[in-house]
C-alpha cells in the first residue's frame, strides 16, 4: 500500500494564534504567563520558530492541552515541509539497490552527481533502458557463475562496459570464414605466453573486437560474446590470471561467435568444470559446444585421455613437460585441463603462468591499471 501524505500541514504557531484569540490574550500577556521572552512567542506565531520540548510543556500547561500536542503539530509540519528530501533519499536508495552505482562511479563508468535525477538519467543511458525497473535487453553469451538478481545486475553492468568500449573500436566487416581460418594461426600461439600479444590484431583482421574489462567485485564473470549488429565482440575479464584460463575462455567465446550465439537472448554459462563433469549435462547445447571446443583447443581430448590412462596417477612435472612438448603446447594448458579433468586444482600450479600483463597493453583495456576514457 503506498504511503499516504497530508495535502497540507500548518505551523503550530497558527494553532497558538487561534488559542490566544479565543482567550483574548495578547502575545505580550502570553509571554508573561509562560515566563518566556515576547520575541519567542512572536516568532512561533509568525512561523519563524519551531517548538522545543521546553516550549511545548509551557504551551500545554498554559492552554490546558498537552506537551505532546505541540510537539506533534511541529513534527507534522516539519515533515510535510520537506517532501523533497524524503523523495531524494528514496530515489537514491532505489537506484543503488538496483545497480552497483558506487563501483561504477569509482571505475569511471559513469560520472557522479549529487542530483539523484541526473544520476538516474546517466544510468538509463548506460543500460539503454527507459526506466531503471526495466531489465536491460542486450543479448549476449557469457561465461559466469551465479544467476541471482544481485549477480545479474553486476554482470550486466560489466557486459555493458564491454559494449560501450567496443563501440569506439574500428574493425573491418566480420568474416566467419576468416575467423575459422584464423584458428589455425591461433594454435601456433599456444606455445609461449608472449605469443598471445598477436591475438588482438589477428581477431581484428577477421572483424572481431577484443575488449578486456576488469570485473567488478563479486561479478564472477569470465567472458562474453555480444553483437553490435552483425559485428561480434569478445569481452574478457581475466579475473583468473592464468594461461590456461585465458585460452579456454577465449576459445569458448570464439566458438560462440562462429555459431552466432547470443544474438537473440542471453546465454550465461554457470559451469566452469571439465566438459566431462556430470553437471555439464545441465548446460544448454550452445554452452556444451563452446566448452567442448575450448577444451579441445587447449589440449586435444583423445591425447589427454590417453596420457591420463598411461601415466595416472603417477603424474610428474617431467612427464607433463614431455607431453606438452610433443603437442606443441605450453605446459600450463595441459595442467589446466588435468586439474579440471581430475578435480585436482593443486597439481603443478607453478606452471599456470600469468598472462594479464602481456595482453592488456595490446588491446582496449579498462582496469588493471588502464583507464579507458569512454563515457556514456
Helices and strands as residue ranges (DSSP letters): H 12-23, H 27-34, H 38-45, H 53-63, H 67-81, H 83-98, H 101-106, H 116-127, E 140-144, H 149-166, H 176-188, G 189-191, G 193-198, H 199-205, E 209-213, E 221-228, E 231-236, H 243-259, E 267-269, G 278-282, H 285-298, H 301-311, H 317-327, H 331-342, G 349-351, H 356-359, G 360-362, E 364-366
